[in-house]
Amino acid sequence: METFICFPGLRALCAQCHVNIGGVQKLFPPPFEEADLDEIYRSERQRSGNRPWLMVNMISTIDGVTEIDGVSGPLGSAGDKDVFGVIRTLPDIILVGSKTATAEGYNPPSTSVSTKARRLTSGAWPVARIAVVSARLDFDLTLPMFTRQAQRPLVLTTINADPDKLERVNQCADLVQCGVDTVDLGEALIQMGDLGATTVLSEGGPTLNGLLLEAELVDEVFISLAPLMGGGIATGIAKAVESPGVQELKLRHILTEDEYLFLRYTRT
């Protein structure tokens, strides 16, 4: 029998603990029930000042490992894949560091009819765009995400990037240049907003997330917490060089499936 546990500190989660229920379940806020993922992740997300609303989505073990052998897939579960798929229907643009995009072999986002319908219901563009962050532009342009001209990704880089590399990248992607030596992520978000984006989702890795936190740009965080320990180098979901200080967040929901926890927080 599968057991669901009421965690200390959560008030009145449910009177139905220790029941055998399949699928992703909502623990908080009450009542305890099977989760309609499309409904529970759909929310009113407005531009944050002069830039899009920024979300971060990561999976982590209990002790802060976010990848095994360079990829996050081994940490996931069937429920995690379902949650990941729903979260990806929310943003207009999916932001990712070049190292993560290369390791994970990023593909162009889905253009299926069902995905378009779910995205439109969430208020997002029918098809998301990938935005790769890279100051050096030393990634492989034969990666799947660069091979479909009808879905050219964005590449966020610096104004003083290598001209030869810029010319090569411009053949298969649209360039957004901001910042000297390092990408100015705040300005990049403003420029993505100028393209019409109202929501952006960062999928990491931890270095990119750390830079976003340092710049105080993160509005919402999704964490899939795997019931695992060890197996890699623990960096946590964000690796910041300088801390902007403690930032208070509000817990919006807790979901569970097969001993995984799916947490959602927003800025207070």
PyMOL commands that set and color helices and strands:
alter all, ss='L'
color gray80, all
select helices_A, chain A and resi 37-41+73-75+78-87+98-104+113-121+144-146+149-151+163-169+185-194+206-214
alter helices_A, ss='H'
color red, helices_A
select strands_A, chain A and resi 25-28+33-34+53-61+93-97+129-133+154-157+174-177+199-202+220-226+249-257+260-267
alter strands_A, ss='S'
color yellow, strands_A
deselect
rebuild
show_as cartoon
